[in-house]
Amino acid sequence: MATRQLPIYPTDRDLYVALSHREERAYQFLYAESFPAFRHWMLANSGSEMDAEDAFQKGLLSFLLNIETGKYQFQEETRVTTVVFEYCKRVWLTELKSARFRTKVAMPDGFDTIDSTDVATDLERLDVVNAVRQSLQQLKGDCRQLIEWFYVEELSLRDIAQRLGMKETSVKSKRYDCAEKLKAFYQQTSIQRDL
Amino acid sequence: MNLSEEQYDIIEAYLANELSASDRASFEGDIQADAELSAEVERQRTLRLGLRALGIEQALVRAKAHYQATSSSQAALSSRESPIIRPLVRLLNTWQYWVAAASIVLLLGVGYYAFQQQLARRDAVAYADSFGPAPTDQVMKGFPTAAFPLADRPRLLDAFKNYKAGKYDRVIDQLKTLPADKQTIYYKNYFLGLTYLANRQPAEALPLLNSARIAPALALRQKATWFMALAYVKNGQKNKALPVLKQISTDKANPFNALARQVLQKID
């Protein structure tokens, strides 16, 4: 329940707020709270240890991205860990349903009743993430570092300027140049991957 | 759409929710009126979300490492706290009992030693069959050399050559001081771990291969897990090798599935 006492976060709402603020401790807490139960479920549903880690990673990432975009909003009567479990479970059931697995394992009972449209959309978004990753790797060292610092690690322009020994205005211009290069790589990658 | 720096800054501020209410309303009017601008804003939004996802992925890798470290330390603590099982000793009163007991111990000891020697040989054979002296392809395949700084790439390429030539001590020296960031550290640890393994130092290889098992790339995790299992075999830790090999052997999608089954047949 939403009012359940958690060791670090007094309520599920506090945990949700911490996750939406991207607190590292909240990620660690959620991982430790959710993974053991999901792993246990996976091993009982045609999955291996590594499958469990992969499906958990994808499900948890989709959940956190949906918090970022506002697609997932906190629900008073629903525990965050229950929602995460459901996300990860649906990732695995969708993969089981895919052609790769269909002929190899039996589907767990009740899967056909699950609407997998949202899962498919979330998984497609992970394809976009991989395209962005590939595009970022195509950037040269200094550009990649700057984009990573600003957009991935979320450092301020001032902090980056201090690290590079540059003026903040120069870093801002360089960010523009690098972001345009990244966009060009991304457009090429998107076409190649038919995104 | 090619953006000017000014246009880029406005989109940046808009997506970061940093525009004033009036500027925001005005810009949204521009978006509605200009399909090309609208598409560009969406593209920029997608790129930022993708980059944000990479940040979350990194945070989840750290969360996983934290979870594994916590689980390991808790397991170690509980094993230390587990009650000591004391054998029930029956007192013997006559010297005949002592002689009989000593004979049994001697026989069991000799038999156990012979059995252990046989097992050790069998494990070594399994290891030698599955891990040849120069698995250079396994190191280089998919290795993101371009992800390392330009200045360090010649050293990395030289390390590959030395590895292929069997100069493992030299490779270890080169890799130990090779700088790595959050992305490349897993590959560096994997390469260094394999080199220790090839250099018959499995104890040194184990922590490095284990750390590569939390890499974001599935292919690297699978390779690191497989070679970690072999390192356990080589290090005489069959009890630790077996569950890993069994896990690989039951995962049909794992490229080392068949090899793991072969090794299991030999040592289990």
HADDOCK unambig.tbl for C-alpha pairs under 7 A between the chains (distance, minus, plus):
assign (segid A and resid 24 and name CA) (segid B and resid 59 and name CA) 6.66 0.50 0.50
assign (segid A and resid 27 and name CA) (segid B and resid 60 and name CA) 6.70 0.50 0.50
assign (segid A and resid 27 and name CA) (segid B and resid 63 and name CA) 6.22 0.50 0.50
assign (segid A and resid 28 and name CA) (segid B and resid 63 and name CA) 4.43 0.50 0.50
assign (segid A and resid 28 and name CA) (segid B and resid 66 and name CA) 6.96 0.50 0.50
assign (segid A and resid 31 and name CA) (segid B and resid 63 and name CA) 6.43 0.50 0.50
assign (segid A and resid 31 and name CA) (segid B and resid 64 and name CA) 6.82 0.50 0.50
assign (segid A and resid 32 and name CA) (segid B and resid 67 and name CA) 5.71 0.50 0.50
assign (segid A and resid 48 and name CA) (segid B and resid 247 and name CA) 6.82 0.50 0.50
assign (segid A and resid 48 and name CA) (segid B and resid 251 and name CA) 6.18 0.50 0.50
assign (segid A and resid 61 and name CA) (segid B and resid 57 and name CA) 6.99 0.50 0.50
assign (segid A and resid 65 and name CA) (segid B and resid 53 and name CA) 6.85 0.50 0.50
assign (segid A and resid 128 and name CA) (segid B and resid 50 and name CA) 6.73 0.50 0.50
assign (segid A and resid 129 and name CA) (segid B and resid 50 and name CA) 4.58 0.50 0.50
assign (segid A and resid 129 and name CA) (segid B and resid 53 and name CA) 6.66 0.50 0.50
assign (segid A and resid 132 and name CA) (segid B and resid 47 and name CA) 6.61 0.50 0.50
assign (segid A and resid 132 and name CA) (segid B and resid 50 and name CA) 5.75 0.50 0.50
assign (segid A and resid 132 and name CA) (segid B and resid 51 and name CA) 6.83 0.50 0.50
assign (segid A and resid 137 and name CA) (segid B and resid 147 and name CA) 6.75 0.50 0.50
assign (segid A and resid 141 and name CA) (segid B and resid 149 and name CA) 6.40 0.50 0.50
assign (segid A and resid 151 and name CA) (segid B and resid 48 and name CA) 6.98 0.50 0.50
assign (segid A and resid 151 and name CA) (segid B and resid 51 and name CA) 6.00 0.50 0.50
assign (segid A and resid 151 and name CA) (segid B and resid 52 and name CA) 6.49 0.50 0.50
assign (segid A and resid 152 and name CA) (segid B and resid 51 and name CA) 5.47 0.50 0.50
assign (segid A and resid 152 and name CA) (segid B and resid 52 and name CA) 5.46 0.50 0.50
assign (segid A and resid 152 and name CA) (segid B and resid 54 and name CA) 6.28 0.50 0.50
assign (segid A and resid 152 and name CA) (segid B and resid 55 and name CA) 4.60 0.50 0.50
assign (segid A and resid 153 and name CA) (segid B and resid 55 and name CA) 6.13 0.50 0.50
assign (segid A and resid 176 and name CA) (segid B and resid 5 and name CA) 6.23 0.50 0.50
assign (segid A and resid 176 and name CA) (segid B and resid 8 and name CA) 6.99 0.50 0.50
